[in-house]
Amino acid sequence: MSLPERLLQSLWPFRLEKRTEPSSVMRLASPLIAATAMALTGLVVFLILGKDPMTACQVFFLKPLSTTYDLGELALKATPLMLCALGLALGFRANVWNIGAEGQLTLGAIAGSGIALFWGEALGAFALPVMMVAGALGGMAWAAIPAFLRTRFHTNEILVSLMLVYIAQQLLGYLVHGPWRDPDGNNFPQSKVFVENAVLPMLVEGTRVTAAFIVGLLLAVASWVFSTRSFAGYRMLVAGLAPQAAAYAGFSEKRNIWLALLIGGGMAGLAGISEVAGPIGLLQPVVSPGYGFAAIIVAFVGRLHPFGIVLASLLMSLLYLGGEAAQIDLQLPSSITGLFQGSLLFYLLAADLFITFRLRRIRRESRAVAGVAS
Amino acid sequence: MNFEHLIPIFVSTVVAATPLIYAALGELVTERAGVLNLGVEGMMLVGAVAAFAAGIATGSLVLAFLAGMLAATAVSLLFAFLTLSLQTNQVATGLALTLFGVGLSAFIGRGYAGMPIERVPRLDIPGISDLPVIGPLLLNYDALVYLSIALYFALSWFLNHSRAGLRLRATGESPTVAHAIGEPVIVIRYLAVMFGGAMSGIAGAYLSTALTPMWVEGMSAGRGWIALALVVFATWKPLRVMLGAYLFGGVTVMQLYAQGFGVDVPSEFLSMLPYAATIVVLVIICRDPKTILLNQPASLGKSFHPDA
């Protein structure tokens, strides 16, 4: 054994040993372990920043759950996360890495807003359903670009879908600064306020949560049915778990890629239009504080399982609300949310290892024995 | 447009390309060792904010760059530990690193927004930097520009002619074989990831102290991802990384100058250019799957477990 290897071993005297079969307990425990580790990290961060950690945790994690209005906000912010993550998870399970949900969300917001701004009044009661369809189609169209380039030209969908996020944001910027700007809006870069029949109704009096939350829950069920009961879902699952088996069985890789990206894009588009037709009520230069990216974390924390994703999106939503509460009550920057989100995914990935491996300490004796034997 | 106009365009192209060169060459070394680190964007941002903070605190640009390198190396170690010691999925962990880096840099940088910092000085040798044409064209950049070119030569030599470089490449092509002949695969990969981190740190530091001497949240604006695309575009060869970086520098600058020259296209569409160019370039290079198959390190992105 070389010196650097020995050095590494004395710093980290553990060895990974593959379990005979994946631990189903760890599969479910790992997100909980990760969330606990993240909360502990939070305690340390609060301490470093000179805040009383108990008060800070109370403000960050419990205050956003205290009133009906707050619970409504929790569901409201969970909605776009849930919608995006459900679509992304289908892709991740099939080994299709769409990480451009943020861009697809933006295009969904643009497409749906187009309907609202130009035909909102004329469509009457049909305005909202047409906007929703347009939003989903907008997201799909944007996701079709990486799907086409991957299936036709073998380009990496990670890079293409990500580049399209920046392009989508510029397109949105162009529209609200240019042709779609409200002429009576004092030159603010935003569109006209949507007409009343083009805005999602409130679900519960006194909160801001809209029907999109219910749509999200229904789509979670639909997504569960799709992946466990349909042949298309099964094909995608096999493609992710055993690509060679999928190829041998004659499952089309191209079809999986298209399906994964179109579903992911459509759901993200739906999230986008639900935001502008919901809490925002008009089109503005920023329609999402990074929901499309946070959804990647939601998908993993939710075990790529629809019902897990519903729970994970509520947790992630809590982190957004906690960040806002910490900013108001503790004068902490709200960007602390991003820090928590990132560390949550790190902890999860680390904890996930123990689904298939367990840690064994390398004992001095066994090393000595190995030395004698050689 | 005459020759005098072309000089500033050429100069800004070189300057805009420099952070891409550092980040892409760093990632190239990481990938040649078989590790795909999608966290470049996050590491750049961490490097940018650390350099800026250190520059404000100490007033020394050398310390600023050191801080940027150290901070980005530290977060790259986090990635290395997870992917190499704990065998996590490299794609997911890299994404996590980017998301974490975006959050961490925004958090640290909160108090620094809008603060001024001294810009990295440009070379100014009396009599030489003032030479007509050659002076402004070649002899009037900051030290980091020249160092980036030196880095290219050093890396080309390292990868093709040094024993250590060949060991690194062997690790990336076939970790099993490298392990069997006694190479410390995991150690080599740790070092490669840390090198990538350090270079991303320099790239980030260059953004916040030279390209635009200030801190803005998310200021890397996708450059880390463009650097990743550059490595693919370059088919994992340093020379083509350089060409690609200058090409992209040119696209970025063209967009600025087009506005100056009164090209009648909304500025947002011009801002899309570097991202659209990345996609176009990827399509051109990936069109023939053989190009990628023949050049990509064979074990890229796959975990290696010595006992398995």
Interface residues (C-beta under 8 A of the other chain):
Chain A: S2 P4 E5 L8 W12 R15 L16 K18 W97 I99 I145 L149 F153 H154 T155 N156 I158 L159 V160 L162 M163 L164 Y166 I167 Q170 L171 G173 Y174 H177 G178 F293 A294 I296 I297 F300 P333 S335 I336 T337 G338 L339 F340 Q341 G342 S343 L345 F346 L349 A350 D352 L353 F357
Chain B: L38 G42 L78 L82 S85 L86 Q87 T88 N89 V91 A92 T93 L95 A96 L97 L99 F100 G101 V102 G103 L104 A106 F107 R110 G182 P184 I186 V187 Y190 E217 A221 G222 W225 L228 A229 V232 P266 E268 F269 S271 M272 Y275 A276 T278 I279 L282 V283 C286 R287 P289 I292 H305 D307 A308
